Amino acid sequence: MNMIQALNSALDVMLANDPNVLIFGEDVGYFGGVFRVTDGLQKKHGLTRCFDAPISEGGIIATAIGMGAYGLRPVPEIQFADYILPAYDQLVSEAARLRYRSGGEFSAPITVRSPYGGGIFGGQTHSQSPEAVFAHITGLKTVIPSNPYDAKGLLIASIECDDPVIFLEPKRLYNGPFDGRHDRQLRTWAGHAAGEVPEGHYTVPLGKAATVREGKDVTVIAYGTMVHVALGAIEESGIDAELIDLRSIVPLDIDAIVASVERTGRCVIVHEASRFGGFGGELSALVQERCFYRLKSPIERVAGWDTPYPHAFEWDYFVGPARIAAALNRAMEA
């Protein structure tokens, strides 16, 4: 399966297994979603289980919170993560706080799906990476898969979770892994180990990172599309780096990070979002606090520039293998 098919399969499984699960959002019903993730689900499960919503992100999430409080498990879709901000108040002030403010009487078991990130010439309003603004909010979980197998397992685990989850899907990976070399022939998930996705129910636990590549020289921490870009940079650099795919940034598998950095003594953090205030800053602080006496060089951060995402200069903004390789070399030379 590619990632679109894997996510569709996860939703299909949960709709079939749990009558409280339902899906709604802009164009997710009859049309099957702008990226076709919900294709065929309305026809199979009915109009009350998969349906279209007005173009009102705040209304979509407010409705989902009410559904969750009454015992349903809604999976609302925000068509692009750039447009999730009109619903930010509902997510922060209501969904994230409901269990606490009600003394555990109510909760909001909602999973908000949304495509995010660049690499598809979406310009400034279809390419943003807002994960850090959600990671900052206590009470929300933030999950970001990097491959079809994880996407299905993480989405099922998110829907079954009793907490509100922001599930960000790297749209550049929907149809295949991308190593950042935009001038080369595109690859599909066919033949890739992570494209072997079981048909039925399984979960990938939230808060458990995966070691994509073992190495002894430097630890590279990434998530989403940057996992594949970092892997390409490592292979081309010739540096024996260990690559960790976080899979979720909240909850964060800090134990896996610390264990790796203590072995290698060096750390490079990669994300697509803008550098200033990005989640890489939190990761850097955590590594410094826990691994200071094991570090052999300063922690490196590779991220997007602190500008709006440009349409005409997509590949100047997009974090590519050359920038990651340069950071790897700096970490090794220091």
Long-range contacts (C-beta under 8 A, 24 or more apart in sequence): 1-148, 1-152, 1-189, 1-195, 1-197, 2-148, 2-174, 2-175, 2-176, 2-188, 2-189, 2-195, 3-145, 3-147, 3-148, 3-151, 3-169, 3-173, 3-174, 3-175, 3-189, 4-35, 4-36, 4-37, 4-174, 4-175, 5-148, 5-197, 6-148, 6-149, 6-151, 6-152, 6-197, 7-37, 7-113, 7-151, 7-152, 7-155, 7-169, 8-36, 8-37, 8-38, 8-39, 8-40, 8-41, 9-152, 9-197, 9-199, 10-151, 10-152, 10-153, 10-155, 10-156, 10-159, 11-37, 11-38, 11-41, 11-75, 11-155, 12-41, 12-44, 12-45, 13-156, 13-200, 13-201, 14-73, 14-75, 14-156, 14-159, 14-160, 15-41, 15-44, 15-45, 15-49, 15-50, 16-45, 17-201, 18-73, 18-159, 20-71, 20-72, 20-73, 21-49, 21-72, 21-73, 21-74, 21-75, 21-159, 22-48, 22-49, 22-50, 22-51, 22-67, 22-72, 22-73, 22-74, 22-75, 23-49, 23-50, 23-51, 23-74, 23-75, 23-76, 23-77, 24-50, 24-51, 24-52, 24-53, 24-60, 24-63, 24-64, 24-74, 24-76, 24-77, 25-52, 25-53, 25-60, 25-76, 25-77, 25-78, 25-79, 25-113, 26-52, 26-53, 26-54, 26-55, 26-60, 26-77, 26-79, 27-52, 27-79, 28-52, 28-53, 28-77, 33-77, 33-79, 34-79, 35-115, 35-171, 35-174, 37-77, 37-113, 37-169, 38-77, 56-86, 57-83, 57-84, 57-85, 57-86, 57-87, 58-86, 58-87, 58-89, 58-90, 60-87, 61-87, 61-90, 61-91, 61-95, 61-110, 61-112, 62-87, 62-90, 62-94, 64-95, 64-108, 64-110, 64-112, 65-90, 65-94, 65-95, 65-98, 65-108, 65-110, 65-164, 67-110, 68-95, 68-98, 68-107, 68-108, 68-109, 68-110, 68-164, 69-98, 69-106, 69-107, 69-108, 73-109, 73-110, 73-111, 73-159, 73-160, 74-110, 74-111, 75-110, 75-111, 75-112, 75-113, 75-159, 76-110, 76-111, 76-112, 76-113, 77-112, 77-113, 77-114, 78-112, 78-113, 78-114, 79-114, 79-115, 80-114, 80-115, 80-116, 80-122, 80-125, 80-126, 81-114, 81-115, 81-116, 81-117, 81-128, 81-129, 81-130, 81-168, 82-125, 82-126, 82-127, 82-128, 82-130, 84-112, 84-114, 84-130, 85-130, 87-112, 88-133, 91-134, 91-137, 91-140, 91-164, 91-166, 92-137, 92-140, 95-139, 95-140, 95-164, 96-137, 96-138, 96-139, 96-140, 96-164, 97-139, 99-139, 99-163, 100-139, 107-162, 107-163, 108-163, 108-164, 109-161, 109-162, 109-163, 109-164, 110-164, 110-165, 111-155, 111-158, 111-159, 111-161, 111-164, 111-165, 111-167, 112-164, 112-165, 112-166, 112-167, 113-155, 113-167, 113-169, 114-166, 114-167, 114-168, 114-169, 115-168, 115-169, 115-170, 115-171, 115-174, 116-144, 116-168, 116-169, 116-170, 116-171, 116-224, 117-168, 117-170, 117-171, 117-172, 117-224, 117-225, 117-272, 118-172, 118-272, 118-309, 118-314, 118-317, 118-318, 119-171, 119-172, 119-178, 119-182, 119-225, 119-314, 119-318, 120-171, 120-172, 121-311, 121-314, 122-309, 122-311, 123-309, 123-310, 123-311, 124-308, 124-309, 124-310, 124-311, 127-309, 128-273, 128-309, 129-168, 129-224, 129-271, 129-272, 129-273, 129-274, 129-304, 130-273, 131-166, 131-168, 131-249, 131-271, 131-273, 131-279, 132-273, 132-277, 132-278, 132-279, 132-282, 134-166, 134-250, 135-249, 135-250, 135-279, 135-282, 139-163, 139-164, 140-164, 140-165, 140-166, 140-250, 141-165, 141-166, 141-206, 141-248, 141-250, 141-251, 142-166, 142-168, 142-248, 142-249, 142-250, 143-167, 143-168, 143-206, 143-247, 143-248, 144-168, 144-169, 144-170, 144-223, 144-224, 144-246, 144-247, 144-248, 144-249, 145-169, 145-170, 145-224, 145-247, 146-170, 146-173, 146-223, 146-224, 146-225, 146-227, 146-228, 146-245, 146-247, 147-173, 147-177, 147-189, 147-192, 147-194, 147-195, 147-227, 148-189, 148-194, 148-195, 148-197, 149-193, 149-194, 149-195, 149-196, 149-197, 149-204, 150-194, 150-204, 150-210, 150-245, 150-247, 152-197, 152-198, 152-202, 152-204, 153-202, 153-203, 153-204, 154-203, 154-204, 154-206, 154-247, 154-248, 156-201, 156-202, 156-203, 157-203, 157-204, 157-205, 157-206, 158-206, 160-203, 161-206, 165-206, 168-224, 170-224, 170-225, 172-225, 173-224, 173-225, 173-228, 177-228, 178-225, 178-228, 178-229, 179-228, 179-229, 179-231, 179-232, 179-321, 180-228, 180-229, 180-232, 180-233, 180-318, 180-319, 180-320, 180-321, 181-232, 181-320, 181-321, 182-315, 182-318, 204-247, 206-247, 206-248, 206-251, 207-248, 207-251, 207-252, 207-253, 208-247, 208-248, 208-253, 208-256, 209-244, 209-245, 209-246, 209-247, 209-253, 209-256, 209-257, 210-244, 210-245, 210-247, 211-242, 211-243, 211-244, 211-245, 211-256, 211-260, 212-243, 212-244, 212-245, 213-241, 213-242, 213-243, 214-242, 215-239, 215-240, 215-241, 215-242, 215-243, 215-264, 216-240, 216-242, 216-263, 216-264, 217-241, 217-264, 217-266, 217-332, 218-242, 218-264, 218-266, 218-267, 218-268, 218-328, 218-331, 218-332, 219-244, 219-257, 219-260, 219-261, 219-263, 219-264, 219-266, 219-267, 219-268, 220-244, 220-267, 220-268, 220-269, 220-270, 220-324, 220-328, 221-246, 221-257, 221-267, 221-268, 221-269, 221-270, 221-283, 222-246, 222-269, 222-270, 222-271, 223-247, 223-249, 223-271, 224-271, 224-272, 225-272, 226-270, 226-271, 226-272, 226-319, 229-270, 229-319, 229-320, 229-321, 229-324, 230-270, 230-321, 230-324, 232-321, 233-321, 233-322, 233-324, 233-325, 233-328, 234-324, 234-328, 236-321, 236-325, 237-325, 237-328, 237-329, 239-328, 239-329, 239-332, 241-268, 241-328, 249-279, 252-286, 254-286, 254-290, 257-283, 257-286, 257-287, 258-287, 258-290, 258-291, 261-287, 261-290, 261-291, 261-294, 261-295, 262-291, 262-294, 265-294, 265-295, 265-296, 265-297, 266-295, 266-296, 266-297, 266-331, 266-332, 267-291, 267-295, 267-299, 267-300, 267-331, 268-299, 268-300, 268-301, 268-302, 268-324, 268-327, 268-328, 268-331, 269-299, 269-300, 269-301, 269-302, 270-301, 270-302, 270-303, 270-319, 270-324, 270-327, 271-302, 271-303, 271-304, 271-319, 272-303, 272-304, 272-318, 272-319, 273-303, 273-304, 274-303, 274-304, 274-305, 274-306, 274-307, 275-301, 275-303, 275-304, 275-305, 275-306, 276-306, 278-303, 278-304, 296-334, 297-330, 297-331, 297-332, 297-333, 297-334, 298-331, 298-334, 300-327, 300-328, 300-330, 300-331, 301-327, 302-327
